[in-house]
Amino acid sequence: QENNNQVASLQPPANAQPVTRQAMVGAWTVSTAGSNCQIFLALTKWSGGYRAASRGCSAPAISDVQAWDVKDKQVVLVNSAGGTAATLYRSSEQRYDGSTNGGGAISFTR
């Protein structure tokens, strides 16, 4: 039973707003593991989706992100090994919230 709850928490909420790749392009402030840094999302094709680059990120979940994509109303960040680093959903016009693969909270704002 516990495991089912954990899987469900990785799904976007039923009221999650649609996400488009175009809306994600550009610079975002990332908050995770008690620190803030920046991530830049581009529409350049890249292994794992589209090119992502972080700046000043000390959190391992984000410093290793190299790609991103949009799947099922979620923004998926992909690390250099090709695995999912974090998933986020749109919680308001300029804010996205989610969790890292380690279970930590993560948000994008601008």
Secondary structure in CASP SS format (residue, H / E / C, confidence):
PFRMAT SS
TARGET T0000
AUTHOR 0000-0000-0000
METHOD secondary structure of the structure
MODEL  1
Q C 1.00
E H 1.00
N H 1.00
N H 1.00
N H 1.00
Q H 1.00
V H 1.00
A H 1.00
S H 1.00
L C 1.00
Q C 1.00
P C 1.00
P C 1.00
A C 1.00
N C 1.00
A C 1.00
Q E 1.00
P C 1.00
V C 1.00
T C 1.00
R H 1.00
Q H 1.00
A H 1.00
M H 1.00
V C 1.00
G E 1.00
A E 1.00
W E 1.00
T E 1.00
V E 1.00
S E 1.00
T E 1.00
A C 1.00
G C 1.00
S E 1.00
N E 1.00
C E 1.00
Q E 1.00
I E 1.00
F E 1.00
L E 1.00
A E 1.00
L E 1.00
T E 1.00
K E 1.00
W E 1.00
S C 1.00
G C 1.00
G E 1.00
Y E 1.00
R E 1.00
A E 1.00
A E 1.00
S E 1.00
R E 1.00
G C 1.00
C C 1.00
S C 1.00
A C 1.00
P H 1.00
A H 1.00
I H 1.00
S H 1.00
D C 1.00
V E 1.00
Q E 1.00
A E 1.00
W E 1.00
D E 1.00
V E 1.00
K E 1.00
D C 1.00
K C 1.00
Q E 1.00
V E 1.00
V E 1.00
L E 1.00
V E 1.00
N E 1.00
S C 1.00
A C 1.00
G C 1.00
G C 1.00
T E 1.00
A E 1.00
A E 1.00
T E 1.00
L E 1.00
Y E 1.00
R E 1.00
S E 1.00
S E 1.00
E C 1.00
Q C 1.00
R E 1.00
Y E 1.00
D E 1.00
G E 1.00
S E 1.00
T E 1.00
N C 1.00
G C 1.00
G C 1.00
G C 1.00
A E 1.00
I E 1.00
S E 1.00
F E 1.00
T E 1.00
R C 1.00
END
